[in-house]
């Protein structure tokens, strides 16, 4: 029988709410208050999110981020810097004990990403999973050269025409898997690279070119302009098909809303964002 998961589209929110909401949903699933949940969201203002382990002041030009009017927040997931601007962001929160969830991060990533794969297919793209085959490719995954996310396809990353089209990160806490990621509608590469610190211009240019060669946004390769609404519809259909699930709308109670508000303060704090 097809399982029914929660679904919520929280729309356009600030970075602190967005990260607090993902953590709160993880807590609710962990405590058994809600069934697995899929969430869609966007960002206002556009925001640079940095990975849990990134060294903020060493890797990010904070003045540039402020100058551009972007938000800045640290995620609870690993990985590198992501500019959340013209994109649809998704998160999937599901117990590790779920019968369809493999125990390894990589395999669980593949299962969850089936929903993304079906979404891209629904939009008419010839999408597939990148599986690093050579020893060199696998070694590269362990040694990311850049602070910028999206510059190398990792295991089961989604690629279209050989270029990475979705960047995702996963964390496991409290018996729960949280995977969230960016589905790029458009990307301004110059803008993105301006916010990172490089040893010299030559390295910056080299990294930028590598990014262009490997990463791509939906509207870079589509023969027509794809709107955010079309993306939302396609990936909703994609997750239902890829994970073989139905959706019910998620309703939060007052206690749960208060927990989100408490977590917002955490993500606003310098203590969290500048912790490394």
N, C-alpha and C positions, 0 to 999 in steps of 0.2 A: 504493500500500500504506500502511496506517495505521502511523504511526511509534510507537515505544515510548519514553516518557520515564520518568525516575526519579520516584518519589513517596515523600515521607517526612512523617509526622506526628510532630513532636517533643514534642507534648503541652504541658503547663504548665511553663514554665521562667522563670527570672529575666531581667530586661531585658538583662543583659550577655551571657548565653548567646544570647538571641534575636537580638541584632544581630551577634554574632560568627559565629553559624551562617550567617546570610544572606551575610555578607562571605566566609566560608570557601567556601561553595557557589559563589559567584561566581568565586573563585580556582580551584576545582577544574574548573569548566566552562571557564574561560579557558585552563587548561593542558591541556585535553583529557582529563583524568583520568576525567571522568564525562559522560554525556549530559545534555541539558537536564533540569531538575528542577523539580518543583512541591512546595512545602512548606506544611503547615498547622501552626499553633501557637497557644498561648494564653499568658497572662502571670501570673506569681505572684512578687511581689505585682502588683496592678494598677499600671500605670506610665504616666507622662506621657513620651511621646517627643517630642523637638523636632527640627525640620528642621536639616539641615546648616548652613544659612546664618543660622539664628536667633540673636539676641543674648540669651543665656540670662538674664543678670541684669537686662537692661532690660525683658524681656517676661514673665518668669515670676516669680511670688512663691514663691521656693524654700522659705521657712519654712512656707508653707501646704502645699506638696507634702509636706514632712516630717511636718507636723502630722497630715495625713490618712493617713500611713503608706504613701504611694505611692512607687514607684520613679521614677527620673529617668534618662533616657539620651538621648544625641544620636544621631540616625540618620545614615547615610551618604547618604540621599536628601534632597532639598529638601522644600519644603512647610512647613506650619505645625504647631502643637502638636496632638497626638492623645492622648486618654486611652484607654489600652488596658485595658479592664475586662471588661465582659460582651460579648465579641466573639470571632469567629474571625478570626485573621490569616492571610493567605496570602502566599507569595512565589513568583514565577516567575523562573527564571534560565535564560537561553537565549542562545546566541551571536548577535551582531549579523548574522553571515553566514548565519544560518539562512534557507533559501529562502522560508519563510513569513513572515519578519519584515521589514516595510517599513523603509526607512532613516530616516524621520522619527519622532520621539518620539510625536507625536500619532497617527499611523497605527498604529504598533506597539502603542500603548496600546489602540486600538480592537480590534486582533486578539486581544490577550491578554484583554481584558475581555469578549470573546465567551464565555469560560468562566464568568465571573461572571454574565453575562446568562442563560445557560442554567441556572445554579444557582438563580437567583431564580425562573425560570420553573418549575423542578422543584418549588420550594416553593409554587407556586401564585400567584406575584405577576405582575402585568402590568407588567413592567419594560421600559425602553427606554434608549437613549443620549440624553443631552442634547447638542444641538449648538447652541452660541451663534450665533444668526443675525444679530442686529443689530450695527451698528458699536459701539454703546454696550456691549452685552454682551461683545463681544470686547475692548474697551478695559478693561473691569472686570477681566478675567482677568489683565491685565498689572499691575494695581494692587490687590493684595489689601489690604483695609482692616483686616484683623484678624489677630492672631497665632494665632487658633483655626482649625484645619483644619475642613473640612466646611461652611464658611459660604457657599460659592458653588460651583455646579456648573461644572466646567471642561470643556474639549473631551471629548466622549465619556464624560462622567461618567454613572454609572448612576443613573437616577431611577425612582421608583415614585410614581405619582399626583403628579407634578411636584416631588417632593422627593428630595434626594440620599440614596442608601442605601448607597453604598460610597465610601470615600475611599482613593485610591491615589497612590503616588508612584513615579517611575522614575528610575534613574540608569544611565548607560552608562560602564563602565570596563573596560579591558583587553580590549576587543573583545566585551564581554558586556553584555546588557541584564538589569538586575535591576528587577523591578517588585514592590512589596509594598503591602499595603493592609489596611484594617479592614472587616470585615463585621459591622456592629453588631447585636447581639442585643437589648440594652437600653442606654439611655444616661441618666445623671443629669446634666442640663444645669447645674443650680445648682453641683454639685460641680465640674464641668469649669471653669466660668467663674470660680470662686473662686481658681483657681490662676494666672490671668493678670493682668497689671498693666494697668489702664486709667487714663486721665487723670482721669476722674471717674465717679461712679455712673451719671449720665445716659447716658454713652457705653456703659458696661457693659450697662445695661438695653437700650439700643438694639441692641447687638450680639447680646445674648442672644435678643431677639425675632426678629432677622434669622435667627439660627441655627435657632430653632424653626420659622420659616416655611419654611426651605429644607432642613433635614436631618431624617432620620427613622431610627429603628431598626426592625428587622424586627418586633419584638413590639408596636410602636406601631400598626402597620397590619394585623397579622394577626388573623384572627378566632379563632385558637386559639394557645396558647403553643407556640412552636417551641424545641426544646431544641438544645443545642450539638451533640449527636450527630446530630440530623436535619440540621443545617446542614452538618456534615462530610460526611455521606453525599450531600447534594444538590449540594454544590460539587465533590465528587470526580466525580460523574456529569456535572456541568456542564462541568468542564474537559475531560473526555474527549470530550464531544459538541462543545463550542464550538471546540476546537482540533483535533478529529479525531485523537485520540491514544489509546494504551493506556498503562497504568502497570506498572512493575516496582518492587518495593521497593528503596530505596537502602540499600546496606550500605557503611559507611565503614571504611577500614583504620586501623591504629594511627597512622600518620603524619598522616593527615587529622584524627583526633581530637586529636592533639597541637597541630596548627595552630589548631583551634578554641579550645583552652585558652589558647594564646598570645594570640589575638585577644580573648578574654574580658578579659584584663588591660588591653588598650587601652581597651575600652568602660567599664571600671570607673574609669579614670583621670580625675582633674580636668583634666589636660592636654587630653584629648579633649572632655570634656563642657563645660568652661568656656572653650573655645578662642576664643569670640567674645563 
